[in-house]
Amino acid sequence: MKKTIHRADTRGFVNHGWLKSHHTFSFANYQNSERMNFGMLRVLNDDVVQPKMGFGTHPHRNMEIISIPISGALSHKDSMNNKRSIEVGEVQVMSAGTGLTHSEFNDSKTVEVNFLQLWIIPEKNEVIPYYNQKEFLASERKNKFQTLVSPKDKEVEGSLSINQQAYIFMIDLEKGFETAYKLKNGAYFFLINGSVSIADETLVNRDAIGIEDTENVTLKALKNSKLLIVDVPMS
């Protein structure tokens, strides 16, 4: 078993006033040659956007982009004529393919938005761009793995699809609950909140661990916890 541990306080950080962002991997002004990616997972940003602020229209190309609100709501508008609000409990997927532009904005006058944005390198480039979002019920991930994202050619019923042999799961663990996760490729475990023992390593809020070269990993919740799992090809 190969482990890669990323503690929360080792992430890159930027404070633009309107935006506070933690970067798990090398991104924008945070350049770290030892933290470029975990397999096909290229970006995992933990963003907090202030009220009435946001990201202006900007382009993307040949990247699978997944956004997961943790608190608040984020307004989205793109060049495919999608104009939606993404709220807690929902997940958004954009396959940028041949190219698209979009903006993200916090419409609230008083409440911050915290969301995770992941970039996964696609299996194929220059595909036709597409967009989707879906609400996922919390009751469906209590002590069990809820599939948020799956490959387009092996789509798991009820999940959102991307152009890569990758899966994203979320699980809400009750204190004391123990289970095993069966790896499909390499798995990156990002603890949103709580405390969990994974492969005999203790993680707390926003810690992460990447696991390779094993079939199963044991998880045990030391507190009530919310865990994100990104299972991606390593090459």
Secondary structure, DSSP 8 states (H G I E B T S, - for coil): -EEEEE-GGGSEEEE-SSEEEEESS-BTTB--TT-S-BTTEEEEEEEEE-TT-EEEEEEE-S-EEEEEEEESEEEEEETTS-EEEEETTEEEEEE-TT-EEEEEE---SS--EEEEEEEE--SSSS---EEEEEE--GGGSBTS-EEEEEEGGG--TTSEEESSS-EEEEEEE-TT-EEEEE-SSEEEEEEEESEEEETTEEEETT-EEEEES-SEEEEEESSSEEEEEEEE---
